[in-house]
Amino acid sequence: MNEVLRIGKAASEMHITVQGYKVTLCFADKANPEVAAFVKQALLGAYSMSTK
């Protein structure tokens, strides 16, 4: 289960737990479409591997 642990507004980061692993998400001030596409493909690839 995904759970939000803390959101740091000054540092623009979010700490969550995904399937027992602690994950830190850091956000940039300005959007980058290339990075967004890369992350999207990585997440979709990981999801498709876990459903096989």
C-alpha distance matrix in Angstrom:
0.0 3.8 6.4 10.1 12.2 15.5 17.5 21.0 23.3 26.3 24.7 22.6 19.4 15.8 13.6 9.9 7.6 6.3 6.0 8.1 10.4 11.7 12.7 15.5 16.5 20.2 22.0 25.7 28.2 29.4 27.6 28.3 28.1 28.5 25.5 23.4 24.7 24.0 20.3 19.9 21.6 19.6 16.2 17.9 19.4 16.3 14.7 18.0 18.3 15.0 16.3 19.7
3.8 0.0 3.8 6.9 9.5 12.4 14.0 17.5 19.7 22.7 21.0 18.8 15.7 12.1 10.3 6.6 5.5 5.0 7.1 8.7 9.7 9.9 10.0 12.4 13.0 16.6 18.3 22.1 24.5 25.7 24.1 25.0 25.1 25.7 22.6 20.5 22.2 21.6 17.8 17.7 19.9 18.0 14.7 16.8 18.7 15.8 14.6 18.2 18.8 16.0 17.6 21.1
6.4 3.8 0.0 3.8 6.1 9.3 11.4 14.9 17.3 20.4 19.1 17.3 14.3 10.5 8.6 5.4 5.5 7.3 9.6 9.9 10.7 9.7 10.2 11.8 12.8 16.1 17.9 21.7 23.8 25.5 24.4 25.8 26.3 27.2 23.9 22.0 24.2 23.7 19.9 20.1 22.6 20.7 17.6 20.0 21.9 19.1 18.1 21.8 22.4 19.7 21.3 24.8
10.1 6.9 3.8 0.0 3.8 5.9 7.6 11.3 13.6 16.7 15.7 13.8 11.1 7.4 6.2 4.6 7.0 9.6 12.6 12.4 12.3 10.2 9.9 10.2 10.8 13.6 15.2 18.9 20.7 22.8 22.1 23.9 24.8 26.0 22.7 20.9 23.5 23.2 19.4 20.0 22.9 21.1 18.3 21.1 23.2 20.6 20.0 23.8 24.5 22.2 24.0 27.4
12.2 9.5 6.1 3.8 0.0 3.8 7.1 10.1 13.1 15.7 14.7 13.8 10.9 7.6 5.4 5.3 7.4 10.9 13.6 12.4 12.0 9.2 9.8 9.8 11.4 13.8 16.0 19.6 21.5 24.0 23.8 25.5 26.9 27.8 24.3 23.1 25.8 25.1 21.5 22.6 25.3 23.2 20.7 23.8 25.5 22.7 22.6 26.4 26.6 24.3 26.5 29.7
15.5 12.4 9.3 5.9 3.8 0.0 3.8 6.4 9.5 12.0 11.4 10.8 8.4 5.9 5.4 7.4 10.4 13.7 16.8 15.7 14.7 11.4 11.0 9.6 10.6 12.1 13.9 17.3 18.8 21.6 21.9 23.9 25.8 26.9 23.5 22.4 25.6 25.1 21.6 22.9 25.9 24.0 21.8 25.0 26.9 24.5 24.5 28.3 28.8 26.8 29.0 32.3
17.5 14.0 11.4 7.6 7.1 3.8 0.0 3.8 6.1 9.1 8.7 7.5 6.0 4.5 6.5 9.0 12.6 15.4 18.9 18.3 16.8 13.5 12.1 9.8 9.5 10.1 11.1 14.2 15.3 18.2 18.7 21.1 23.1 24.5 21.3 20.2 23.6 23.4 20.1 21.6 24.8 23.3 21.3 24.5 26.6 24.6 24.7 28.4 29.2 27.7 29.7 33.0
21.0 17.5 14.9 11.3 10.1 6.4 3.8 0.0 3.8 5.6 5.5 5.6 5.3 6.3 8.5 11.8 15.4 18.2 21.7 20.8 18.9 15.3 13.6 10.6 10.3 9.5 10.4 12.9 13.7 17.1 18.3 20.7 23.2 24.6 21.4 20.8 24.5 24.2 21.2 23.1 26.3 24.7 23.2 26.6 28.5 26.7 27.2 30.9 31.5 30.2 32.5 35.7
23.3 19.7 17.3 13.6 13.1 9.5 6.1 3.8 0.0 3.8 5.5 5.0 6.9 8.6 11.6 14.6 18.4 20.9 24.5 24.0 22.1 18.6 16.6 13.3 12.1 10.6 10.2 11.9 11.6 15.1 16.7 19.6 22.2 24.1 21.3 20.5 24.3 24.5 21.8 23.5 26.9 25.8 24.4 27.6 29.8 28.4 28.8 32.3 33.3 32.2 34.3 37.5
26.3 22.7 20.4 16.7 15.7 12.0 9.1 5.6 3.8 0.0 3.8 5.7 8.2 10.9 13.6 17.0 20.6 23.2 26.8 26.0 23.7 20.1 18.1 14.5 13.5 11.1 10.8 11.6 11.1 14.9 17.2 19.9 22.9 24.5 21.8 21.7 25.5 25.5 23.1 25.2 28.4 27.2 26.3 29.6 31.5 30.2 31.0 34.4 35.2 34.4 36.7 39.7
24.7 21.0 19.1 15.7 14.7 11.4 8.7 5.5 5.5 3.8 0.0 3.8 5.5 8.9 11.5 15.1 18.5 20.9 24.5 23.7 21.0 17.5 15.1 11.4 10.5 7.9 8.3 9.4 10.1 13.7 15.7 17.8 20.9 22.1 19.0 19.3 23.0 22.6 20.2 22.7 25.6 24.2 23.5 27.0 28.6 27.2 28.4 31.8 32.3 31.6 34.2 37.0
22.6 18.8 17.3 13.8 13.8 10.8 7.5 5.6 5.0 5.7 3.8 0.0 3.8 7.0 10.4 13.5 17.1 19.0 22.8 22.6 20.1 16.8 14.0 10.5 8.4 6.0 5.4 7.3 8.2 11.5 12.8 15.3 18.1 19.5 16.6 16.3 20.0 20.0 17.5 19.5 22.7 21.6 20.7 24.0 25.9 24.8 25.6 29.0 29.9 29.2 31.5 34.5
19.4 15.7 14.3 11.1 10.9 8.4 6.0 5.3 6.9 8.2 5.5 3.8 0.0 3.8 6.8 10.0 13.5 15.6 19.3 18.9 16.3 13.0 10.3 6.8 5.4 4.3 5.9 9.1 11.1 13.9 14.5 16.3 18.7 19.7 16.3 16.0 19.5 19.0 16.1 18.3 21.3 19.6 18.5 22.0 23.7 22.1 23.0 26.5 27.1 26.3 28.7 31.7
15.8 12.1 10.5 7.4 7.6 5.9 4.5 6.3 8.6 10.9 8.9 7.0 3.8 0.0 3.8 6.5 10.2 12.4 16.1 15.8 13.7 10.6 8.2 5.7 5.0 6.6 8.4 12.0 14.1 16.6 16.5 18.2 20.0 21.0 17.6 16.6 19.9 19.3 16.0 17.7 20.7 18.9 17.2 20.6 22.4 20.5 20.9 24.6 25.2 23.9 26.2 29.4
13.6 10.3 8.6 6.2 5.4 5.4 6.5 8.5 11.6 13.6 11.5 10.4 6.8 3.8 0.0 3.8 7.1 9.9 13.3 12.5 10.5 7.1 5.8 4.5 6.3 8.8 11.5 15.2 17.6 20.0 19.7 21.0 22.7 23.2 19.6 18.8 21.7 20.6 17.1 18.9 21.5 19.2 17.3 20.8 22.2 19.7 20.3 24.0 24.2 22.5 25.1 28.1
9.9 6.6 5.4 4.6 5.3 7.4 9.0 11.8 14.6 17.0 15.1 13.5 10.0 6.5 3.8 0.0 3.8 6.5 9.9 9.6 8.3 5.9 5.3 6.4 7.9 11.3 13.8 17.5 20.1 22.0 21.1 22.2 23.3 23.7 20.2 19.0 21.4 20.4 16.7 17.9 20.3 18.0 15.6 18.8 20.3 17.5 17.6 21.4 21.5 19.5 21.9 25.0
7.6 5.5 5.5 7.0 7.4 10.4 12.6 15.4 18.4 20.6 18.5 17.1 13.5 10.2 7.1 3.8 0.0 3.8 6.5 5.8 5.3 4.5 5.8 8.7 10.8 14.4 17.0 20.7 23.5 25.2 24.1 24.8 25.5 25.6 22.1 20.9 22.9 21.5 17.8 18.8 20.7 18.1 15.6 18.5 19.6 16.4 16.4 20.1 19.8 17.4 19.9 22.9
6.3 5.0 7.3 9.6 10.9 13.7 15.4 18.2 20.9 23.2 20.9 19.0 15.6 12.4 9.9 6.5 3.8 0.0 3.8 5.4 5.2 6.5 6.9 10.3 11.7 15.5 17.9 21.5 24.5 25.7 24.0 24.3 24.5 24.4 21.0 19.7 21.0 19.6 16.0 16.6 18.1 15.4 12.7 15.4 16.3 12.9 12.8 16.4 16.1 13.6 16.1 19.1
6.0 7.1 9.6 12.6 13.6 16.8 18.9 21.7 24.5 26.8 24.5 22.8 19.3 16.1 13.3 9.9 6.5 3.8 0.0 3.8 5.7 8.5 10.0 13.7 15.4 19.1 21.6 25.2 28.2 29.3 27.5 27.6 27.6 27.2 23.9 22.6 23.6 22.0 18.6 18.9 19.8 17.0 14.4 16.5 16.9 13.3 12.9 16.1 15.3 12.2 14.7 17.4
8.1 8.7 9.9 12.4 12.4 15.7 18.3 20.8 24.0 26.0 23.7 22.6 18.9 15.8 12.5 9.6 5.8 5.4 3.8 0.0 3.8 6.6 9.4 13.0 15.5 19.1 22.1 25.6 28.7 30.2 28.8 29.0 29.4 29.0 25.5 24.6 25.9 24.0 20.6 21.5 22.5 19.4 17.2 19.7 19.9 16.2 16.3 19.5 18.3 15.5 18.2 20.7
10.4 9.7 10.7 12.3 12.0 14.7 16.8 18.9 22.1 23.7 21.0 20.1 16.3 13.7 10.5 8.3 5.3 5.2 5.7 3.8 0.0 3.8 6.3 10.0 12.7 16.1 19.3 22.7 25.9 27.4 26.2 26.2 26.8 26.2 22.6 22.1 23.5 21.4 18.1 19.5 20.5 17.2 15.5 18.5 18.5 14.9 15.8 19.1 17.9 15.7 18.8 21.1
11.7 9.9 9.7 10.2 9.2 11.4 13.5 15.3 18.6 20.1 17.5 16.8 13.0 10.6 7.1 5.9 4.5 6.5 8.5 6.6 3.8 0.0 3.8 6.9 10.1 13.3 16.6 20.0 23.1 25.0 24.2 24.5 25.7 25.3 21.6 21.2 23.2 21.2 17.8 19.6 21.2 18.0 16.4 19.7 20.1 16.9 17.9 21.4 20.5 18.6 21.6 24.2
12.7 10.0 10.2 9.9 9.8 11.0 12.1 13.6 16.6 18.1 15.1 14.0 10.3 8.2 5.8 5.3 5.8 6.9 10.0 9.4 6.3 3.8 0.0 3.8 6.5 9.9 13.1 16.5 19.7 21.4 20.4 20.7 21.9 21.6 17.8 17.5 19.6 17.8 14.4 16.4 18.2 15.2 13.7 17.3 18.0 15.2 16.4 20.0 19.5 18.1 21.1 23.7
15.5 12.4 11.8 10.2 9.8 9.6 9.8 10.6 13.3 14.5 11.4 10.5 6.8 5.7 4.5 6.4 8.7 10.3 13.7 13.0 10.0 6.9 3.8 0.0 3.8 6.4 9.9 13.2 16.4 18.3 17.9 18.5 20.3 20.2 16.4 16.3 19.0 17.4 14.2 16.6 18.8 16.2 15.1 18.8 19.8 17.5 18.8 22.3 22.2 21.1 24.0 26.7
16.5 13.0 12.8 10.8 11.4 10.6 9.5 10.3 12.1 13.5 10.5 8.4 5.4 5.0 6.3 7.9 10.8 11.7 15.4 15.5 12.7 10.1 6.5 3.8 0.0 3.8 6.6 10.1 13.2 14.9 14.2 15.0 16.7 17.0 13.4 13.0 16.0 14.9 11.6 14.0 16.6 14.6 13.5 17.1 18.6 16.9 18.0 21.5 21.9 21.2 23.8 26.6
20.2 16.6 16.1 13.6 13.8 12.1 10.1 9.5 10.6 11.1 7.9 6.0 4.3 6.6 8.8 11.3 14.4 15.5 19.1 19.1 16.1 13.3 9.9 6.4 3.8 0.0 3.8 6.8 10.0 12.0 12.1 13.1 15.6 16.0 12.5 12.7 16.1 15.2 12.6 15.3 18.0 16.4 15.9 19.4 20.8 19.6 21.0 24.2 24.7 24.4 27.0 29.7
22.0 18.3 17.9 15.2 16.0 13.9 11.1 10.4 10.2 10.8 8.3 5.4 5.9 8.4 11.5 13.8 17.0 17.9 21.6 22.1 19.3 16.6 13.1 9.9 6.6 3.8 0.0 3.8 6.7 8.5 8.7 10.4 13.0 14.2 11.2 11.0 14.8 14.7 12.5 14.7 17.8 16.9 16.5 19.7 21.5 20.8 21.9 25.0 26.0 25.9 28.1 30.9
25.7 22.1 21.7 18.9 19.6 17.3 14.2 12.9 11.9 11.6 9.4 7.3 9.1 12.0 15.2 17.5 20.7 21.5 25.2 25.6 22.7 20.0 16.5 13.2 10.1 6.8 3.8 0.0 3.8 5.4 6.7 8.4 11.8 13.0 10.6 11.2 14.9 15.0 13.7 16.1 18.9 18.5 18.7 21.6 23.3 23.1 24.4 27.2 28.3 28.6 30.8 33.3
28.2 24.5 23.8 20.7 21.5 18.8 15.3 13.7 11.6 11.1 10.1 8.2 11.1 14.1 17.6 20.1 23.5 24.5 28.2 28.7 25.9 23.1 19.7 16.4 13.2 10.0 6.7 3.8 0.0 3.8 6.8 9.6 13.0 14.9 13.2 13.5 17.1 17.9 16.8 18.7 21.7 21.7 21.8 24.4 26.4 26.4 27.5 30.2 31.5 31.8 33.8 36.5
29.4 25.7 25.5 22.8 24.0 21.6 18.2 17.1 15.1 14.9 13.7 11.5 13.9 16.6 20.0 22.0 25.2 25.7 29.3 30.2 27.4 25.0 21.4 18.3 14.9 12.0 8.5 5.4 3.8 0.0 3.8 6.6 9.8 12.1 11.2 11.5 14.8 16.0 15.6 17.2 20.1 20.6 21.0 23.2 25.2 25.8 26.8 29.2 30.8 31.4 33.2 35.7
27.6 24.1 24.4 22.1 23.8 21.9 18.7 18.3 16.7 17.2 15.7 12.8 14.5 16.5 19.7 21.1 24.1 24.0 27.5 28.8 26.2 24.2 20.4 17.9 14.2 12.1 8.7 6.7 6.8 3.8 0.0 3.8 6.4 9.1 8.4 8.0 11.2 12.9 12.6 13.8 16.7 17.6 17.9 19.9 22.0 22.8 23.7 25.9 27.7 28.5 30.0 32.5
28.3 25.0 25.8 23.9 25.5 23.9 21.1 20.7 19.6 19.9 17.8 15.3 16.3 18.2 21.0 22.2 24.8 24.3 27.6 29.0 26.2 24.5 20.7 18.5 15.0 13.1 10.4 8.4 9.6 6.6 3.8 0.0 3.8 5.5 5.5 6.3 8.8 10.2 10.8 12.3 14.5 15.6 16.7 18.4 20.1 21.3 22.6 24.4 26.0 27.3 28.9 31.0
28.1 25.1 26.3 24.8 26.9 25.8 23.1 23.2 22.2 22.9 20.9 18.1 18.7 20.0 22.7 23.3 25.5 24.5 27.6 29.4 26.8 25.7 21.9 20.3 16.7 15.6 13.0 11.8 13.0 9.8 6.4 3.8 0.0 3.8 5.5 5.0 6.1 8.6 9.9 10.4 12.3 14.2 15.3 16.3 18.2 19.9 20.9 22.3 24.3 25.8 27.0 29.0
28.5 25.7 27.2 26.0 27.8 26.9 24.5 24.6 24.1 24.5 22.1 19.5 19.7 21.0 23.2 23.7 25.6 24.4 27.2 29.0 26.2 25.3 21.6 20.2 17.0 16.0 14.2 13.0 14.9 12.1 9.1 5.5 3.8 0.0 3.8 5.4 5.2 6.3 8.7 9.9 10.8 12.4 14.4 15.5 16.5 18.4 20.0 21.2 22.7 24.6 26.1 27.7
25.5 22.6 23.9 22.7 24.3 23.5 21.3 21.4 21.3 21.8 19.0 16.6 16.3 17.6 19.6 20.2 22.1 21.0 23.9 25.5 22.6 21.6 17.8 16.4 13.4 12.5 11.2 10.6 13.2 11.2 8.4 5.5 5.5 3.8 0.0 3.8 5.4 5.0 6.1 8.5 9.9 10.5 12.2 14.1 15.2 16.4 18.2 19.9 21.1 22.6 24.5 26.3
23.4 20.5 22.0 20.9 23.1 22.4 20.2 20.8 20.5 21.7 19.3 16.3 16.0 16.6 18.8 19.0 20.9 19.7 22.6 24.6 22.1 21.2 17.5 16.3 13.0 12.7 11.0 11.2 13.5 11.5 8.0 6.3 5.0 5.4 3.8 0.0 3.8 5.5 5.2 6.1 8.7 9.9 10.6 12.2 14.1 15.4 16.4 18.2 20.0 21.2 22.7 24.8
24.7 22.2 24.2 23.5 25.8 25.6 23.6 24.5 24.3 25.5 23.0 20.0 19.5 19.9 21.7 21.4 22.9 21.0 23.6 25.9 23.5 23.2 19.6 19.0 16.0 16.1 14.8 14.9 17.1 14.8 11.2 8.8 6.1 5.2 5.4 3.8 0.0 3.8 5.5 5.1 6.2 8.6 10.0 10.5 12.1 14.2 15.3 16.4 18.3 20.0 21.2 23.0
24.0 21.6 23.7 23.2 25.1 25.1 23.4 24.2 24.5 25.5 22.6 20.0 19.0 19.3 20.6 20.4 21.5 19.6 22.0 24.0 21.4 21.2 17.8 17.4 14.9 15.2 14.7 15.0 17.9 16.0 12.9 10.2 8.6 6.3 5.0 5.5 3.8 0.0 3.8 5.4 5.3 6.2 8.7 10.0 10.5 12.3 14.2 15.4 16.5 18.5 20.2 21.7
20.3 17.8 19.9 19.4 21.5 21.6 20.1 21.2 21.8 23.1 20.2 17.5 16.1 16.0 17.1 16.7 17.8 16.0 18.6 20.6 18.1 17.8 14.4 14.2 11.6 12.6 12.5 13.7 16.8 15.6 12.6 10.8 9.9 8.7 6.1 5.2 5.5 3.8 0.0 3.8 5.5 5.0 6.1 8.5 9.7 10.5 12.1 14.1 15.3 16.6 18.5 20.5
19.9 17.7 20.1 20.0 22.6 22.9 21.6 23.1 23.5 25.2 22.7 19.5 18.3 17.7 18.9 17.9 18.8 16.6 18.9 21.5 19.5 19.6 16.4 16.6 14.0 15.3 14.7 16.1 18.7 17.2 13.8 12.3 10.4 9.9 8.5 6.1 5.1 5.4 3.8 0.0 3.8 5.5 5.2 6.1 8.5 9.9 10.5 12.2 14.2 15.5 16.7 18.9
21.6 19.9 22.6 22.9 25.3 25.9 24.8 26.3 26.9 28.4 25.6 22.7 21.3 20.7 21.5 20.3 20.7 18.1 19.8 22.5 20.5 21.2 18.2 18.8 16.6 18.0 17.8 18.9 21.7 20.1 16.7 14.5 12.3 10.8 9.9 8.7 6.2 5.3 5.5 3.8 0.0 3.8 5.5 5.1 5.9 8.5 9.8 10.4 12.1 14.2 15.4 16.9
19.6 18.0 20.7 21.1 23.2 24.0 23.3 24.7 25.8 27.2 24.2 21.6 19.6 18.9 19.2 18.0 18.1 15.4 17.0 19.4 17.2 18.0 15.2 16.2 14.6 16.4 16.9 18.5 21.7 20.6 17.6 15.6 14.2 12.4 10.5 9.9 8.6 6.2 5.0 5.5 3.8 0.0 3.8 5.5 5.1 6.1 8.5 9.9 10.6 12.4 14.5 16.0
16.2 14.7 17.6 18.3 20.7 21.8 21.3 23.2 24.4 26.3 23.5 20.7 18.5 17.2 17.3 15.6 15.6 12.7 14.4 17.2 15.5 16.4 13.7 15.1 13.5 15.9 16.5 18.7 21.8 21.0 17.9 16.7 15.3 14.4 12.2 10.6 10.0 8.7 6.1 5.2 5.5 3.8 0.0 3.8 5.4 5.1 6.1 8.6 9.9 10.6 12.5 14.8
17.9 16.8 20.0 21.1 23.8 25.0 24.5 26.6 27.6 29.6 27.0 24.0 22.0 20.6 20.8 18.8 18.5 15.4 16.5 19.7 18.5 19.7 17.3 18.8 17.1 19.4 19.7 21.6 24.4 23.2 19.9 18.4 16.3 15.5 14.1 12.2 10.5 10.0 8.5 6.1 5.1 5.5 3.8 0.0 3.8 5.5 5.0 6.1 8.6 9.9 10.7 12.8
19.4 18.7 21.9 23.2 25.5 26.9 26.6 28.5 29.8 31.5 28.6 25.9 23.7 22.4 22.2 20.3 19.6 16.3 16.9 19.9 18.5 20.1 18.0 19.8 18.6 20.8 21.5 23.3 26.4 25.2 22.0 20.1 18.2 16.5 15.2 14.1 12.1 10.5 9.7 8.5 5.9 5.1 5.4 3.8 0.0 3.8 5.4 5.2 6.2 8.7 10.1 11.2
16.3 15.8 19.1 20.6 22.7 24.5 24.6 26.7 28.4 30.2 27.2 24.8 22.1 20.5 19.7 17.5 16.4 12.9 13.3 16.2 14.9 16.9 15.2 17.5 16.9 19.6 20.8 23.1 26.4 25.8 22.8 21.3 19.9 18.4 16.4 15.4 14.2 12.3 10.5 9.9 8.5 6.1 5.1 5.5 3.8 0.0 3.8 5.5 5.2 6.3 8.9 10.5
14.7 14.6 18.1 20.0 22.6 24.5 24.7 27.2 28.8 31.0 28.4 25.6 23.0 20.9 20.3 17.6 16.4 12.8 12.9 16.3 15.8 17.9 16.4 18.8 18.0 21.0 21.9 24.4 27.5 26.8 23.7 22.6 20.9 20.0 18.2 16.4 15.3 14.2 12.1 10.5 9.8 8.5 6.1 5.0 5.4 3.8 0.0 3.8 5.4 5.2 6.4 9.1
18.0 18.2 21.8 23.8 26.4 28.3 28.4 30.9 32.3 34.4 31.8 29.0 26.5 24.6 24.0 21.4 20.1 16.4 16.1 19.5 19.1 21.4 20.0 22.3 21.5 24.2 25.0 27.2 30.2 29.2 25.9 24.4 22.3 21.2 19.9 18.2 16.4 15.4 14.1 12.2 10.4 9.9 8.6 6.1 5.2 5.5 3.8 0.0 3.8 5.5 5.3 6.7
18.3 18.8 22.4 24.5 26.6 28.8 29.2 31.5 33.3 35.2 32.3 29.9 27.1 25.2 24.2 21.5 19.8 16.1 15.3 18.3 17.9 20.5 19.5 22.2 21.9 24.7 26.0 28.3 31.5 30.8 27.7 26.0 24.3 22.7 21.1 20.0 18.3 16.5 15.3 14.2 12.1 10.6 9.9 8.6 6.2 5.2 5.4 3.8 0.0 3.8 5.6 5.6
15.0 16.0 19.7 22.2 24.3 26.8 27.7 30.2 32.2 34.4 31.6 29.2 26.3 23.9 22.5 19.5 17.4 13.6 12.2 15.5 15.7 18.6 18.1 21.1 21.2 24.4 25.9 28.6 31.8 31.4 28.5 27.3 25.8 24.6 22.6 21.2 20.0 18.5 16.6 15.5 14.2 12.4 10.6 9.9 8.7 6.3 5.2 5.5 3.8 0.0 3.8 5.6
16.3 17.6 21.3 24.0 26.5 29.0 29.7 32.5 34.3 36.7 34.2 31.5 28.7 26.2 25.1 21.9 19.9 16.1 14.7 18.2 18.8 21.6 21.1 24.0 23.8 27.0 28.1 30.8 33.8 33.2 30.0 28.9 27.0 26.1 24.5 22.7 21.2 20.2 18.5 16.7 15.4 14.5 12.5 10.7 10.1 8.9 6.4 5.3 5.6 3.8 0.0 3.8
19.7 21.1 24.8 27.4 29.7 32.3 33.0 35.7 37.5 39.7 37.0 34.5 31.7 29.4 28.1 25.0 22.9 19.1 17.4 20.7 21.1 24.2 23.7 26.7 26.6 29.7 30.9 33.3 36.5 35.7 32.5 31.0 29.0 27.7 26.3 24.8 23.0 21.7 20.5 18.9 16.9 16.0 14.8 12.8 11.2 10.5 9.1 6.7 5.6 5.6 3.8 0.0
